[in-house]
Amino acid sequence: MQRERHTYLTLQTVEAARQGWLDRISAEGRELATEHVPLSAALHRVLAEPVAARRSSPAFHGAAMDGIAVNAESTFTASTRRPLRLTIGTDAFWINTGHPLPAGTNAVVMVENVNTEPDGQHVVIEKAAFPWQHVRKLGEDMVASEIILPPGVCIGPYELGALAAGGVLEPLVFTKPRVGIIPSGTEIVPLTEAREEDLCAGRCLPEFNSYIFSAIVQEAGGEAFTLPIVPDDPEAIGAAIDTAIDQGADLVLLNAGSSAGSHDYSADVIARKGELLTHGVAVMPGKPTALGMVRGVPVIGSPGYPVSAIVALEEFVQPLLALLQKRCLARRETVTALPVNPLPSRPGMEERIRVKLGRVDDTFFAVPLPRGAGTVTSLSRADGIISVARDCEGIGRDEPVQVQLLRPRQQVEGTLLAIGSHDNTLDLIDSFLRREHPRFRLASAHVGSLGGLMALKRHQCHLAGSHLLNDADGVYNRQALRDNLKGEPMLLVRLVDREQGLIVAPGNPLGIHGIADLAREDVRFINRQRGSGTRVLLDYRLKQLGIRPQQLAGYEDEEYTHMNVAAAVLSGRAHTGLAVRAAACALGLDFVPVGVEEYDLVIPQRYAGDERILALLDVIRSGAFRKEVAALGGYGVEKTGQVIWEYDGR
C-alpha cells in the first residue's frame, strides 16, 4: 500500500492539543484499578484514597530525655535556695528516652539537672519542672483516625515513615498505568540484533527509542511493555495496537510513522481504527505528533527521531500518566540564563532548545546543543531546556531567558564552562573531575579558538581551549591574547602538545602526503570552521606554499570538531581533513603528520584560586591523566599542567 504524502494543514498549539486529548480521555471515564500493597513495595506508588492513622503516634506519653519522671506540680517549690529532695520510686522515677511515663507523672527532669545522694535512694533538684516538660505526649505526631496523607501523593521515603508510624501496613494505591510501546519501521532492527556491517552500510537502523520510553514511563509511575517491531504496513500497525490494548494497555505509544511521508501510516491507522484528535503540533522538535483514541484507549503516534519523540512524551505522555494517577505533575526548577550565542527560531512554532549551563561569577550562561531531532547526545548532555514562544523569532545573545533545569542546581553550579577549540582530552578531563572531585564537572562548547577568546572577553566562560598560531613568529596563543584580551590578565596553561595532520582512509588510497596535495583536482577536503586554530594552521601552511584557498575542493565545507572531520573521511564525504592524530586513531583511519602544535588552556587570573579551577589543575597535573592522554595517540604531555605564560593584560 503506497500512501500519498499529506501536509499539516492546521497545527494545534501544544496546550490546545494536550487539553483536547486529556479532556477526551476524561470523558471516556477511564479509571485505573486500585490495589493494596505492603510497605516494602509501596515506594513511588500513588495513593488512591486518603490515609487515616490506625493508631496514635506515640501511643503513650513517653520520655523525650534521659532523667527522672516526676509530677510537675509537686516540684513547684524547688529552687537553688530551696533544693527539693525526692525519693526514688515514690516521688521520682529513673527513666530513659522513649520509655513510657509511670502513672502519676507528667514531666521529665534531665539527668544533667539531677543530683543523686550517696544512699542512691534520693535525688535533689534545684529547679521546678513544668507540666509535659521533655515529654512526647500521646498523639503528638498523629492521632488515631486522623488523615495523615491525602490521595494522589507519590509515596517517598518520608511518606513510608508516616504510614508505618500510623500502622498503615498495606496502603491502597493505583495500579501502575500500563503503556504498550510499539516500535515501527521496516528499516529498524532490535538493538541486540544490529550488526555493525549492516549499520555502516545503511541497511538498517538500531531500535533504541523503546529503552528511553520505558524509562520515562517508569519514572512517571507507569509500567511499560514493548511489542515486537512492526513494519511500515497499516494492517500490521493496526494489529499491534489491538494487541497492546488486549494486553491491558492504558496507553498505546506508537513510535515512528507519525510524519507526513508516503510510508508514515500512524495517523491514518488511528483514524481508521478509532478517532484521530490531533495530527501535527506547533512545536519543534515534535511537530509530527498524532493523538487519538482507539477502543476507548488513548493512542499517541510519536515521531521516530529520538529528540522529537521525547518532546512528544514530555508534553503529552507524562501529563496523561499524572492524570490517570490523579496527581500533580512536578514542575522543573528554573534559572535565568544568558545565551552565549543568538538562538534564532521559526515564528509560528514553539521550540525546545536543549542547552549546557555554567555559572560564571553570578550569572548563568547557556550554551545551545545541536538542535537535530535525531541528535540523541543532546538529550544526555543537556543541563536545561529553553522554550521559545510561537510569536518569537528567537532570543538574542545575552538576552535573559528562563531555563528549565534537567539536573540539580547544585550540580550546574559546580560546572566549569569551557568555550573554545575542541580537543578529545576535554572529555577526559570531565571524566577525571567527576571521579576525583565529584562536586565538579567540565562542560565544553566548541566554537573555535578565537570564539573561545571572545567568550572570555565577554566573561561568558571560565576557560577556553586555544591553539592560535602567530604566523609572524611561529609562537602559539600569546599574540592572540594580546590582540583580543587587553585588560584581562590571563594564565596560559599547557594542556597538550598535539600532532596535527591529514586524516585519510586506511591505506591512503589517493596517496596524499602533505598540504600541497589538497590542491589536487581528485582530492575532496573537509575544513574546520572559521576562527578555529586548525583553520588558522591550514591557512598558514597554504600561504607558505603559495596555494589559494579557492584551489581546495571543500574548503568552504566546515565541521566543528576533530572527530567530525574524522567521521567525514570515514563516511567518504571527504577524502581528507586536517585534525589531530587521536581522532584518526579513534576511528581506525590513517594519518599523514603535518606538525606538532601547542594546545593551551586560557584561564582568567581572577579564577586562579577558584576551587573548580584548582580541581581541574589537580587533574591535568596527575600522572594518571597524562598516562591516559598519551594512550590516545599523537599527544605530548611533558609540559601538561605547566603555566606557560602569565599575561598581565597589557
Residue, then its C-alpha position, 0 to 999 in steps of 0.5 A: m500500500q503506497r500512501e500519498r504524502h499529506t501536509y499539516l494543514t492546521l497545527q494545534t498549539v501544544e496546550a490546545a492539543r494536550q487539553g483536547w486529548l486529556d479532556r477526551i480521555s476524561a470523558e471516556g471515564r477511564e479509571l485505573a484499578t486500585e490495589h493494596v500493597p505492603l510497605s516494602a513495595a509501596l515506594h513511588r506508588v500513588l495513593a488512591e484514597p486518603v490515609a487515616a492513622r490506625r493508631s496514635s503516634p506515640a501511643f503513650h506519653g513517653a520520655a523525650m530525655d534521659g532523667i527522672a519522671v516526676n509530677a510537675e506540680s509537686t516540684f513547684t517549690a524547688s529552687t537553688r535556695r530551696p533544693l527539693r529532695l525526692t525519693i526514688g520510686t515514690d516521688a521520682f522515677w529513673i527513666n530513659t528516652g522513649h520509655p513510657l511515663p509511670a502513672g502519676t507523672n507528667a514531666v521529665v527532669m534531665v539527668e544533667n539537672v539531677n543530683t543523686e545522694p550517696d544512699g542512691q535512694h534520693v535525688v535533689i533538684e534545684k529547679a521546678a519542672f513544668p507540666w509535659q516538660h521533655v515529654r512526647k505526649l500521646g498523639e503528638d505526631m498523629v492521632a488515631s483516625e486522623i488523615i495523615l496523607p491525602p490521595g494522589v501523593c507519590i509515596g517517598p521515603y518520608e511518606l513510608g515513615a508516616l504510614a508505618a508510624g500510623g500502622v498503615l501496613e498495606p496502603l491502597v494505591f493505583t495500579k501502575p498505568r500500563v503503556g504498550i510501546i510499539p516500535s515501527g519501521t521496516e528499516i529498524v532492527p532490535l538493538t541486540e540484533a544490529r550488526e555493525e556491517d549492516l549499520c555502516a552500510g545503511r541497511c538498517l537502523p538500531e531500535f533504541n527509542s523503546y529503552i528511553f520510553s520505558a524509562i520515562v514511563q517508569e519514572a512517571g509511575g507507569e509500567a511499560f511493555t514493548l511489542p515486537i517491531v512492526p513494519d511500515d504496513p497499516e494492517a500490521i500497525g493496526a494489529a499491534i495496537d489491538t494487541a497492546i490494548d488486549q494486553g491491558a494497555d492504558l496507553v498505546l505509544l506508537n513510535a515512528g510513522s507519525s510524519a507526513g511521508s508516503h510510508d508514515y501510516s500512524a495517523d491514518v491507522i488511528a483514524r481508521k481504527g478509532e478517532l484521530l484528535t490531533h495530527g501535527v503540533a506547533v512545536m519543534p522538535g515534535k511537530p509530527t505528533a498524532l493523538g487519538m483514541v482507539r477502543g476507548v484507549p488513548v493512542i499517541g503516534s510519536p515521531g521516530y527521531p529520538v529528540s522529537a519523540i521525547v518532546a512528544l512524551e514530555e508534553f503529552v505522555q507524562p501529563l496523561l500518566a499524572l492524570l490517570q494517577k490523579r496527581c500533580l505533575a512536578r514542575r522543573e526548577t528554573v534559572t535565568a540564563l544568558p545565551v552565549n550565542p543568538l538562538p534564532s527560531r521559526p515564528g509560528m512554532e514553539e521550540r525546545i532548545r536543549v542547552k549546557l549551563g555554567r555559572v560564571d561569577d553570578t550569572f548563568f550562561a547557556v550554551p545551545l546543543p545541536r538542535g537535530a531531532g535525531t541528535v540523541t547526545s543532546l538529550s544526555r548532555a543537556d543541563g536545561i531546556i529553553s522554550v521559545a514562544r510561537d510569536c518569537e523569532g528567537i532570543g538574542r545573545d545575552e538576552p535573559v531567558q528562563v531555563q528549565l533545569l534537567r539536573p540539580r542546581q547544585q550540580v550546574e553550579g559546580t560546572l566549569l564552562a569551557i568555550g573554545s577549540h575542541d580537543n578529545t582530552l576535554d572529555l577526559i578531563d570531565s571524566f577525571l573531575r567527576r571521579e576525583h572531585p565529584r562536586f565538579r564537572l567540565a562542560s565544553a562548547h566548541v566554537g573555535s579558538l578565537g570564539g573561545l577568546m571572545a567568550l572570555k572577553r565577554h566573561q561568558c566562560h571560565l576557560a577556553g581551549s586555544h591553539l592560535l598560531n602567530d604566523a609572524d613568529g611561529v609562537y602559539n596563543r600569546q599574540a592572540l591574547r594580546d590582540n583580543l584580551k587587553g585588560e584581562p590578565m590571563l594564565l596560559v596553561r599547557l594542556v597538550d602538545r598535539e600532532q596535527g595532520l591529514i586524516v585519510a582512509p586506511g591505506n591512503p588510497l589517493g596517496i596524499h602526503g602533505i598540504a600541497d596535495l589538497a590542491r589536487e583536482d581528485v582530492r575532496f577536503i573537509n575544513r574546520q570552521r572559521g576562527s578555529g586554530t586548525r583553520v588558522l594552521l591550514d591557512y598558514r601552511l597554504k600561504q607558505l606554499g603559495i596555494r589559494p584557498q579557492q584551489l581546495a575542493g571543500y574548503e568552504d565545507e566546515e565541521y566543528t570538531h576533530m572527530n567530525v572531520a574524522a567521521a567525514v573521511l570515514s563516511g567518504r564525504a571527504h577524502t581528507g581533513l586536517a585534525v589531530r592524530a587521536a581522532a584518526c586513531a579513534l576511528g581506525l583511519d590513517f594519518v599523514p603528520v603535518g606538525v606538532e602544535e601547542y594546545d593551551l588552556v586560557i584561564p582568567q587570573r581572577y579564577a586562579g584560586d577558584e576551587r573548580i579551577l584548582a580541581l581541574l589543575d589537580v587533574i591535568r597535573s596527575g600522572a594518571f591523566r597524562k598516562e591516559v592522554a598519551a594512550l590516545g595517540g599523537y599527544g605530548v604531555e611533558k609540559t601538561g599542567q605547566v603555566i606557560w605564560e602569565y599575561d598581565g593584560r597589557 
